[in-house]
Amino acid sequence: MAFQDFEPIFAEPKLEWKSHTSSSLRPFLFHAYAPYSSHLLIHVTDFHSDTWEANLSVSLLEDIRDIIGIGGSWSEFVDYFVNSLRSEDLKLVLEANSNSDGNMNRMS
């Protein structure tokens, strides 16, 4: 399948607020690995209060490929996606989102 020889990725993405804010950001770490050959699991955390997980199945990645509009073969798309995750220019874009009690949450 797509990720049978996938080597885990550990990185510190560049951080960016989607909208202007004065909030400071703690450094985030990024971990991507393939628990199964048909899934890619991504964790992003600041080891303090913000943590996200994305479980990307082959089916979901095919949908992402269609939405982005990347042509070529499936293996070319997987190579593109993995190379993007390994890039030194990997960016985590955060957006402030107010919850029901008026406090601000950071979301990606």
N, C-alpha and C positions, 0 to 999 in steps of 0.2 A: 504494500500500500504506500501511501504518501510519505510517512514519517518513520519507516522501520529503522533507518540508520541515523536518525536525528540526534545530533550532539546537543546537550543542554546549553542554553545561552544565559549568561549572567552579565548584566550591564547596568550602567547608571545613565538613564536617559536625560537629555536636556529638558528643562522644564519651562513651560510658558503658560501664562494666563491667557485665556481666550479673550476676555474683556479686561480692561484696565482695572487693577485693584492694588491696594497698598499692602495687602497681606504678603508676608514673607513665606517662603517655601522651604521646607526641610528637604534634604536630598532624598530622592527615591531610588530604589533598586528594582530591577526588572529580572524576572526569571522565566524562561520559556523552556518547556520540555515536552516530550511525547510519551505519556503513560501507556499509550497504545499506538499501533501503527496508523490508526485512522483518526486520531485526535491530537490536537496541540493544546497544551494548557499554559496559560500565561498568568503570572502573578506580578503585581506591582505594589510596592509598599514603601512607606517612610519609616516603618518599625515604630510608629508612635500612635497615630490615630487614623491614618488613611491606608486602606488596603483594597485592592480590586483583583478579581479573578475573571479570566475569560476562558471558556472551554470551547475551542473551535473544532468542530467535526469537519470531515471532508465535505459533507453536504453544505454546511454553513460557509466554508471557504469557497465552494463553487458559487454560492450565491454572492459572496463578496466579489469574486472575480467578475461575475456578470454585471454587478452594480458599477464597479470601477471601469469595466469595459476593456480589460486587458485581453488581447487576442493571443494566439499561439497555443501551444500544447499545455496540458495540465502540469507536466513536469517543469516546463518553463515558468509557469505561474508560481509553483511551489518554490522553485529556486529564487525567483524575484521576491517572494514574500519572506523567505528565510534570510536572504541577503539584506532585506530592509530591516529585519529584526537585529541583525548583526552589525548594522551600520553605526559608525561613530556619530552620525547625525540623527540617530533615533531621538524623536521628540515626544514628550508626554505633554499634551495640551489639556489644561485644567480649566474648568468653568465653574464659577460660583453659582450655587443654586440654593435658594432659600427654602427651608422646610416649613411645615405647618406651624411651628412655634416661633418662626421668624429668624432662627439662627441660620448661619451660612454653612453649607456643606460644600466640600470640594468634590467635583465629579469629573470623570474623564469620558 
